[in-house]
Amino acid sequence: MRQEYPHRPYHLSSLSEKVALPVWLLVFLLAGSASASDFFPNLSYAHLQDAKSLLDRGDLDNAIREFRVAIRLQPDNADAHYNLGYALGRKGDLDGAIDAYREAIRLKPDDQDFAEPHFNLAYALGQKGDLDGAIAAWRAAIRLKPKDTEARKNLRIALSKKGNLERVIAAWREAIRLRPDHALAYFSLGLALGQKGDTEDEIAAWREVIRLQPDDAVAHMSLGLALGQKGDLDGEIAAYREVIRLKQNDPDYAGAHFNLAYALTQKGDLEGALAAWRSGIRLKPDDVAAREKTEIALRKDRDLDRVIARWRKAIRIHPDDAPTYFSLGVALGQGGDIDGQIAAYREAIRLKPHDPEYADAYHLLGQALAQKGAWREAIDVYVALVRIQPDDEGVQLRLSEAHRHLGLAHLDKRELGKAIEEFGLTLQLNPSDQEAKRALQSALLFMKTQPR
């Protein structure tokens, strides 16, 4: 399930200074006149966190109960409504899930970072057989995330079931007959043909778009997807590589890297797949769905053990070769060996300390430590990475997230002083982090209620 992480720059100098709580926080601590109703959002947040923990453990009934309590305390909490919908959907209560998703969308109708309720609403309505509702939900999702290929694919399926495609296709063919150089008409025709499942004609339409607009990355991406459906791996790979050439540093096109990795895996080029996967996670480390698809394919590849064995042999021969440790770390990560992955990345960094060329090793080490729940160690890694890449907002964001997660871990243990310190650091790094603000307020509320 998607989480919200706002971006703000981080200044390294603040790390060397003693944590100073903001003035509004000191006022909050000293004030004694706040009414109980002022704390409802904080209590709601505490119930929401408990509900998410229960949901992660598969305890759906108690998670649903806690989500409902959170909503009673804070009815305008869109995240609580969305998570309630998710839990109800897993429970099989489609009507309840649909109502919850719609309320979440009502509260945050145009938030591009909150598109997931539209996706899940569309799935639920489709399961209920409400094609018109599903089509509307998919269109709303695409309006917020216009480059999301999953949403476009599902919209095509829903429209195909409605039987509108033949008329649409005929209209675009007529537009092309009247104006043969109309790139937008070919583009729309390609989308419609893809919805219909006419792969050959769809491919021809995308090739025409590219002939008229050679730098249209979306057309190259769509061509790659269509060629993949046809089984033309070489053509698919070439199309994704062209997307990457055109948009190599654009996080919105990280999917091209992941799709390339998946296609190369099918082709048997595991090393090329690993390189593409690595470049994809560098651009968009939080794209869980795309990463998962590639990781599953790589893990299933029978050559992975051979690759790991080859890197280990190379290390025995050249024990001071940092690139080999890095490659071993990536391969071990694909095999699910988190501890081995961490050790390999640490060794690569030891051999190449403070080297900007090895920033990816810091990135992946930080992610592996976070996956393990070692938040303090992850913070140390991200602090080192900030020194290497001081202008990289993504690194600064990950550092603030790590402080927030460490604060939540302290809060769960009721280590309130430590929790408050970590949330204070989070807000120094990212003053607009609403989750950290709510967590800080909850910690302060717990502190105020402790016996003196």
C-alpha positions in Angstrom: 0.0 0.0 0.0 1.3 3.4 -1.0 2.6 5.8 1.6 3.2 9.6 1.3 6.7 11.0 1.6 7.0 14.7 0.9 10.3 16.1 -0.4 12.3 18.8 1.3 16.0 19.6 1.1 18.3 18.5 4.0 21.3 20.6 5.2 24.2 18.5 6.5 25.3 21.2 8.9 22.3 20.4 11.2 23.7 16.9 11.9 26.6 18.3 13.9 24.3 20.5 16.1 22.5 19.4 19.2 18.8 18.7 18.4 16.7 21.9 19.1 12.9 21.5 19.3 11.0 24.1 17.3 9.3 26.9 19.2 5.8 25.6 18.5 6.8 22.3 20.2 8.1 24.1 23.3 4.9 26.0 23.5 2.9 22.7 23.2 5.0 21.1 26.0 4.5 24.1 28.3 0.9 24.7 27.6 -1.6 23.2 30.0 -4.9 24.5 28.7 -5.4 22.3 25.6 -8.8 20.5 25.6 -9.2 16.8 25.1 -10.6 17.4 21.7 -7.3 18.9 20.6 -5.7 15.5 21.0 -8.2 13.5 19.0 -6.0 13.5 15.8 -3.1 12.2 17.9 -5.2 9.4 19.4 -6.5 8.6 16.0 -3.0 8.3 14.7 -2.1 5.9 17.5 -5.1 3.7 16.6 -4.2 3.9 12.9 -0.6 2.7 13.6 -2.0 -0.2 15.8 -4.4 -1.1 12.9 -1.6 -1.1 10.4 0.5 -3.4 12.6 -2.5 -5.8 13.0 -3.1 -5.7 9.2 0.6 -6.6 8.6 0.1 -9.6 10.9 -3.0 -10.7 9.0 -5.4 -10.0 11.9 -8.1 -8.5 9.7 -10.9 -8.3 12.3 -9.0 -6.4 14.9 -7.3 -4.2 12.2 -10.8 -3.2 10.9 -11.9 -2.5 14.4 -8.9 -0.2 15.0 -9.3 1.6 11.7 -12.9 2.3 12.6 -11.9 3.8 15.9 -9.3 6.0 14.2 -12.0 7.2 11.8 -14.4 8.0 14.7 -11.7 10.1 16.3 -10.7 11.8 13.1 -13.4 11.4 10.4 -11.4 13.4 7.8 -8.4 11.1 7.9 -8.2 9.9 4.3 -5.4 7.4 5.0 -7.6 5.7 7.6 -10.5 5.4 5.2 -8.2 4.0 2.5 -6.6 1.4 4.8 -10.1 0.4 6.1 -11.1 -0.2 2.5 -8.0 -2.3 1.9 -8.7 -4.4 5.0 -12.4 -4.9 4.1 -11.4 -5.9 0.6 -9.1 -8.5 1.9 -11.9 -9.7 4.1 -14.2 -10.0 1.1 -16.6 -7.1 2.0 -16.5 -5.4 -1.4 -19.4 -3.1 -0.6 -17.7 -1.9 2.5 -14.4 -1.5 0.7 -16.0 0.5 -2.1 -17.6 2.9 0.4 -14.3 3.4 2.3 -12.3 4.0 -1.0 -14.9 6.6 -2.1 -14.7 8.4 1.2 -10.9 8.5 1.0 -11.1 9.9 -2.5 -13.7 12.5 -1.4 -11.3 13.7 1.2 -8.3 13.8 -1.2 -9.7 14.0 -4.7 -6.8 15.5 -6.6 -3.7 14.4 -4.7 -1.3 12.8 -7.2 0.4 11.0 -4.3 -2.9 9.4 -3.2 -3.9 7.6 -6.4 -4.0 4.2 -4.9 -7.6 4.5 -3.7 -8.7 5.0 -7.3 -6.9 1.9 -8.3 -8.4 -0.2 -5.6 -11.9 1.3 -6.1 -11.6 0.3 -9.8 -10.7 -3.3 -9.0 -13.5 -3.6 -6.4 -16.1 -2.2 -8.8 -14.9 -4.5 -11.5 -15.3 -7.5 -9.2 -18.8 -6.3 -8.5 -19.5 -6.1 -12.2 -20.0 -2.3 -12.3 -18.1 -1.7 -15.5 -19.1 2.0 -15.8 -17.9 2.7 -12.3 -14.7 0.8 -12.9 -14.0 2.7 -16.1 -14.6 6.0 -14.3 -12.2 5.0 -11.5 -9.5 3.9 -13.9 -9.8 7.2 -15.8 -9.5 9.1 -12.5 -6.4 7.1 -11.7 -4.9 7.8 -15.1 -5.7 11.5 -14.6 -3.5 11.5 -11.5 -0.9 9.0 -12.8 -1.0 9.4 -16.6 2.1 7.2 -17.2 0.9 4.2 -15.1 0.8 1.3 -17.6 -1.2 -1.0 -15.2 -4.0 1.5 -15.0 -4.0 2.0 -18.8 -4.1 -1.8 -19.4 -7.0 -2.3 -17.0 -8.9 0.6 -18.6 -8.4 -1.0 -22.0 -9.9 -4.3 -20.6 -12.9 -2.5 -19.1 -13.6 -0.5 -22.3 -13.3 -3.7 -24.4 -15.9 -5.3 -22.3 -18.2 -2.3 -22.9 -17.9 -2.8 -26.6 -17.0 0.8 -27.5 -13.8 0.1 -29.2 -14.8 -0.6 -32.8 -16.5 2.8 -33.1 -13.4 4.5 -31.5 -11.0 2.7 -33.8 -13.0 3.5 -36.9 -13.1 7.2 -35.9 -9.3 7.3 -35.5 -8.7 5.5 -38.8 -10.9 8.1 -40.5 -8.9 10.9 -38.9 -5.7 9.4 -40.2 -7.3 9.0 -43.7 -8.0 12.7 -43.7 -4.6 13.7 -42.3 -2.0 10.9 -42.8 0.7 12.8 -40.7 -1.5 13.2 -37.6 0.7 11.7 -34.9 -1.9 12.1 -32.1 -4.4 10.2 -34.2 -1.9 7.3 -34.6 -1.2 7.5 -30.8 -4.9 7.3 -30.0 -5.4 4.5 -32.5 -2.5 2.6 -30.9 -4.2 2.9 -27.5 -7.5 1.7 -28.9 -6.0 -1.2 -30.8 -4.2 -2.2 -27.6 -7.4 -2.2 -25.7 -8.9 -4.4 -28.4 -6.0 -6.8 -28.3 -5.1 -6.3 -31.9 -1.4 -6.5 -31.3 -0.1 -6.4 -34.9 -2.1 -3.3 -35.8 -1.2 -1.7 -32.5 2.5 -2.2 -33.2 2.1 -0.7 -36.7 0.3 2.4 -35.1 3.1 2.9 -32.6 5.8 2.6 -35.3 3.9 5.4 -37.2 3.9 7.6 -34.1 7.7 7.0 -33.8 8.2 7.8 -37.5 6.5 11.1 -37.1 7.8 11.9 -33.6 11.1 9.9 -33.1 11.6 11.3 -29.5 8.2 10.2 -28.1 9.3 8.1 -25.2 5.7 7.0 -24.4 5.3 5.7 -27.9 8.6 3.7 -27.6 7.5 2.4 -24.2 4.1 1.3 -25.6 5.8 -0.3 -28.6 8.0 -2.3 -26.2 4.9 -3.5 -24.3 3.2 -4.5 -27.5 6.2 -6.3 -28.9 6.5 -8.1 -25.6 2.9 -9.3 -25.9 3.8 -10.6 -29.4 6.8 -12.5 -28.0 9.4 -10.4 -29.9 12.0 -10.1 -27.2 14.7 -8.5 -29.3 12.3 -5.8 -30.5 10.9 -5.3 -26.9 14.5 -4.9 -25.5 15.4 -2.4 -28.3 12.3 -0.3 -27.6 13.0 -0.1 -23.8 16.6 0.8 -24.5 15.4 3.7 -26.7 13.2 4.9 -23.9 16.1 4.8 -21.5 18.3 6.7 -24.0 15.6 9.4 -24.2 14.8 9.5 -20.5 17.7 7.9 -18.7 17.5 10.0 -15.5 13.7 10.5 -15.4 12.1 8.6 -12.4 8.8 8.6 -14.3 10.4 6.2 -16.7 12.0 3.8 -14.2 9.5 1.3 -15.5 11.5 1.1 -18.7 14.5 -0.1 -16.7 12.4 -2.7 -14.8 10.7 -3.9 -18.0 14.1 -4.2 -19.7 15.4 -6.2 -16.8 12.5 -8.6 -17.0 12.9 -9.0 -20.8 16.6 -9.6 -20.5 15.9 -12.2 -17.9 13.6 -14.0 -20.3 16.4 -13.7 -22.9 18.9 -15.3 -20.5 21.1 -12.2 -20.0 21.2 -12.2 -16.2 24.0 -9.8 -15.9 22.3 -7.3 -18.2 19.1 -7.8 -16.3 20.8 -7.1 -13.0 22.4 -3.9 -14.4 18.9 -2.7 -15.6 17.3 -3.6 -12.3 20.0 -1.6 -10.4 19.5 1.5 -12.6 15.7 1.2 -12.1 15.9 1.1 -8.3 18.3 4.0 -8.4 15.6 6.1 -10.1 12.6 4.9 -8.2 13.4 2.8 -5.2 9.8 2.8 -3.9 8.2 1.3 -7.1 7.4 -1.9 -5.3 5.2 -3.5 -7.9 7.7 -3.1 -10.7 10.6 -4.2 -8.6 8.7 -7.2 -7.4 8.0 -8.4 -10.9 11.6 -8.2 -11.8 12.9 -9.7 -8.6 10.7 -12.7 -8.9 11.9 -13.3 -12.4 15.5 -13.0 -11.4 15.1 -15.3 -8.4 13.6 -17.9 -10.6 16.5 -17.8 -12.9 18.5 -21.0 -12.4 21.7 -19.2 -13.2 21.6 -16.9 -10.1 23.5 -19.4 -8.0 26.1 -19.7 -10.7 26.4 -15.9 -10.8 26.9 -15.7 -7.0 29.4 -18.5 -7.1 31.3 -16.7 -9.9 31.4 -13.4 -7.9 32.7 -15.2 -4.8 35.4 -16.9 -6.9 36.4 -13.6 -8.3 36.7 -12.1 -4.8 39.0 -15.0 -3.7 41.3 -14.1 -6.6 41.0 -10.3 -6.2 39.9 -9.7 -2.6 40.3 -5.9 -2.9 38.1 -5.4 -5.9 35.1 -3.1 -4.9 33.1 -3.6 -8.1 33.0 -7.3 -7.5 31.7 -6.9 -4.0 29.0 -4.6 -5.3 27.9 -7.1 -7.9 27.9 -9.9 -5.3 25.7 -7.7 -3.1 23.2 -7.2 -5.9 23.1 -10.9 -6.7 22.7 -11.8 -3.1 19.9 -9.3 -2.8 18.1 -11.0 -5.7 18.4 -14.3 -3.9 16.9 -12.8 -0.7 20.1 -13.0 1.4 19.8 -9.7 3.2 22.7 -10.3 5.6 25.0 -11.4 2.8 23.9 -8.4 0.7 24.7 -6.0 3.6 28.1 -7.5 4.2 29.0 -7.3 0.5 27.9 -3.6 0.2 29.8 -2.7 3.4 33.0 -4.3 1.9 32.6 -2.4 -1.3 32.2 0.9 0.7 35.2 0.0 2.9 37.3 -0.4 -0.3 36.0 2.8 -1.9 35.1 5.1 1.0 33.5 8.5 0.1 33.7 7.6 -3.6 30.7 9.2 -5.6 31.0 6.3 -8.1 29.9 4.0 -5.3 26.8 6.0 -4.2 24.7 3.1 -5.4 26.3 0.9 -2.8 25.3 3.3 -0.1 21.7 3.5 -1.5 21.3 -0.3 -1.6 23.0 -0.8 1.8 20.6 1.7 3.3 17.6 0.0 1.8 18.8 -3.5 2.9 19.2 -2.2 6.5 15.8 -0.5 6.4 14.3 -3.8 5.1 15.8 -5.5 8.1 14.5 -2.8 10.5 18.0 -1.7 11.4 17.0 2.0 11.3 19.9 3.4 13.4 22.5 1.7 11.0 20.4 2.9 8.0 20.6 6.5 9.3 24.4 6.2 9.6 24.6 5.1 6.0 22.3 7.8 4.7 24.3 10.5 6.6 27.5 9.3 4.9 25.6 9.3 1.5 24.5 12.9 2.1 28.1 13.9 2.4 28.8 12.3 -1.0 25.6 13.6 -2.7 24.6 16.8 -0.7 22.2 18.0 -3.4 20.3 14.7 -3.8 16.8 15.3 -2.3 16.1 11.6 -2.6 18.9 10.8 -0.2 17.7 13.5 2.2 14.2 12.2 2.0 15.4 8.6 2.9 17.3 10.0 5.8 14.3 11.8 7.2 12.2 8.6 6.7 14.8 6.5 8.6 14.6 8.9 11.6 10.8 8.8 11.5 10.8 5.0 11.5 13.3 4.9 14.3 11.1 7.3 16.2 8.1 5.0 15.7 10.1 2.0 17.0 10.9 4.0 20.1 7.2 5.1 20.4 6.1 1.5 20.3 8.3 0.7 23.2 7.1 3.9 25.0 10.6 5.3 25.0 9.1 8.7 24.7 12.2 10.9 25.0 14.1 9.0 22.3 11.0 9.0 20.1 10.5 12.8 20.4 14.2 13.3 19.6 13.9 11.3 16.4 10.7 13.0 15.3 12.4 16.3 15.9 15.2 15.3 13.6 12.7 14.1 11.0 11.0 17.5 11.0 14.3 19.4 10.8 15.0 17.4 7.6 11.5 17.6 6.3 9.3 20.1 8.0 6.2 19.1 6.0 6.2 15.4 7.1 2.7 15.2 8.4 3.1 11.6 9.7 6.1 12.7 11.8 4.1 15.7 13.2 1.2 13.4 14.2 3.6 10.9 15.7 5.4 13.6 17.6 2.1 14.9 19.0 1.1 11.4 20.0 4.5 11.0 21.9 3.9 14.3 23.6 0.4 13.3 24.5 1.6 10.0 26.0 4.3 12.0 27.9 1.6 14.4 29.3 -0.5 11.5 30.6 2.5 9.7 32.3 2.4 9.8 36.1 4.8 12.3 37.5 
